Amino acid sequence: MIESTEFLHIEVTCIVEFGSLTMEIYNPNNTKQGQFSVEGQVKKNVSGNIEEMVSGNLVKNLENPTQGTWIIKLIPKNVTGTMNVKYSRAK
């Protein structure tokens, strides 16, 4: 829950090998504040080792954000990969 915050920083990064992942950020009024989707497109070399994967990144910086609970919604579809969510706030 965000209380009396003057600045909010949200950062989501992911690497998708297979499938797809959609990420959405909602404020306490249930209004979407950001979204991105990533679909895996793995490229393997002749030895079968992965050469290339797809990554996605969303950075949201908000001054005087709405107070309350912010929601980060993940919508996976047969996805394999990694993701990292970071946030910070300042009064």
C-alpha positions in Angstrom: 0.0 0.0 0.0 1.4 3.4 -1.0 0.9 6.1 1.7 1.8 9.8 1.4 4.4 9.1 -1.3 5.6 11.9 -3.6 7.4 9.7 -6.1 6.9 6.0 -7.1 9.3 4.1 -9.4 8.2 0.7 -10.8 10.4 -1.4 -13.0 9.5 -4.8 -14.5 11.9 -6.8 -16.6 11.5 -10.3 -18.1 13.2 -12.8 -20.4 10.9 -15.2 -22.2 12.2 -18.4 -23.8 8.8 -19.9 -24.8 5.2 -18.8 -24.7 4.1 -15.3 -24.0 3.7 -13.0 -21.0 1.6 -9.9 -20.6 2.2 -7.6 -17.6 -0.2 -4.8 -16.6 0.0 -2.1 -13.8 -3.2 -0.8 -12.2 -3.5 2.1 -9.7 -5.8 1.9 -6.6 -8.7 3.2 -8.8 -8.3 0.1 -11.0 -7.1 2.3 -13.9 -4.5 0.7 -16.1 -1.2 2.7 -15.9 1.0 0.6 -18.2 1.3 -2.7 -20.1 3.7 -4.7 -22.2 3.7 -8.2 -23.8 6.6 -10.4 -24.7 6.5 -13.5 -26.8 9.3 -16.1 -26.9 11.2 -16.5 -30.1 14.1 -18.7 -29.1 16.9 -19.2 -31.7 19.1 -22.2 -31.3 22.4 -22.9 -33.0 23.4 -26.1 -34.8 24.5 -27.6 -31.4 21.0 -27.0 -29.9 22.2 -24.2 -27.6 20.1 -21.1 -27.2 21.6 -18.1 -29.0 18.9 -15.6 -28.6 15.9 -14.9 -26.4 13.3 -12.1 -26.1 13.3 -9.6 -23.3 10.9 -6.9 -22.2 11.2 -4.0 -19.8 8.6 -1.5 -18.4 9.7 1.5 -16.3 7.0 3.7 -14.7 7.9 6.9 -12.8 5.0 8.7 -11.1 5.0 11.9 -9.2 2.3 12.1 -6.4 0.9 8.7 -7.2 -2.6 7.7 -6.1 -2.5 6.4 -2.5 -3.5 2.8 -1.9 -2.7 -0.6 -3.3 -1.1 -0.8 -6.7 -1.5 -4.1 -8.6 1.0 -5.7 -11.1 -1.0 -8.3 -13.0 0.8 -11.1 -14.9 -1.0 -13.0 -17.7 1.2 -16.0 -18.7 0.4 -18.3 -21.7 2.5 -21.4 -21.6 5.5 -19.3 -20.6 9.0 -20.3 -19.6 11.4 -17.6 -18.5 12.4 -15.2 -15.7 11.2 -11.9 -14.4 12.2 -9.3 -11.9 9.9 -6.7 -10.3 11.4 -3.7 -8.4 9.9 -0.6 -6.9 10.9 2.3 -4.8 9.2 5.3 -3.3 10.2 8.6 -1.8 8.3 10.9 0.5 
